Amino acid sequence: MAARAQEAAAAVREADRDLLVAAAWLHDIGYAVPRHRALIVCAPPTTPSAP
């Protein structure tokens, strides 16, 4: 989303461009954290291998 916002920034007022890109970064971060946590929680437990 942040990359797309950077591309679209020219379509908004210059005063709002930084805000648009910052909001897109926060959007990306907000979605990335739950996905990362879900992978940790849902991953099957591993068993140590015998020596």
C-alpha positions in Angstrom: 0.0 0.0 0.0 2.8 2.4 0.8 4.4 2.0 -2.6 1.0 2.6 -4.3 0.5 5.7 -2.1 3.9 7.0 -3.2 2.9 6.6 -6.8 -0.5 8.3 -6.3 0.9 11.2 -4.2 1.0 13.4 -7.3 -2.8 13.2 -7.5 -3.3 15.0 -4.1 -2.4 18.5 -2.9 1.3 18.8 -2.1 0.5 19.7 1.5 -1.2 16.3 1.9 1.3 14.0 0.2 3.3 13.2 3.3 0.2 12.4 5.2 -1.1 10.1 2.5 2.2 8.1 2.4 2.4 8.0 6.2 -1.1 6.7 6.5 -0.3 4.0 3.9 2.7 2.9 5.9 0.6 2.7 9.1 -1.9 0.6 7.1 0.8 -1.8 6.0 2.3 -2.1 9.4 -1.2 -2.7 11.0 -1.9 -5.6 8.6 1.6 -7.0 8.8 1.7 -7.5 12.6 -1.4 -9.7 12.9 -0.3 -11.9 10.0 3.1 -12.4 11.6 1.5 -13.3 14.9 -0.9 -15.6 13.3 2.0 -17.5 11.7 3.7 -17.9 15.1 0.5 -19.0 16.9 -0.7 -21.4 14.1 2.7 -23.0 13.5 2.8 -26.6 14.6 5.1 -27.4 17.5 8.4 -28.8 16.6 10.0 -31.7 18.4 13.7 -31.7 19.0 15.6 -34.2 17.0 17.5 -37.0 18.7 21.3 -36.7 18.8 
